[in-house]
């Protein structure tokens, strides 16, 4: 993990990564997260052992959006992005291979403070929520990328 202070307590966020799922066995495999103790400030993750919805959330999972409309395939690269344009889940957008797959948002509270939190890729601290597979080209932006910008990232390929 690393400290990413340039994104402490920002009001907009974009997380993107190329992922190639392996044999997921953990309930919530984490792609990238920023947290302190057990409370998450933001994360991009998979659900149901990596076979279910993709998710993007903030505030210890109090605010999130997920989608099961684009299932991941083991061993196949996919581009995942989560975009936060404001402080609650109604402003979140989830992208899969450049396409908006946003499901119903959950939560309306403000995001938790992330000052001094650690950034982890592929794991949530030392928990069992570890990602198995490959993660490449992780990007963290302190602004909300537009749909066109997310599509451009996907079209550039890995």
Secondary structure, 3 states (H helix, E strand, C coil): CEECHHHCCCCCEEEEEEEEECCCCCCCCEEEEEEECCEEEEEEEECHHHCCCEEEEECCCCEEEEECCCCCCCCCEEEEEEEECCCCHHHEEEEECCEECCCCEECCCCCCCCCCCEEEECCCCCCCCCCCEEEEEEEEECCCCCHHHHHHHHHHCC
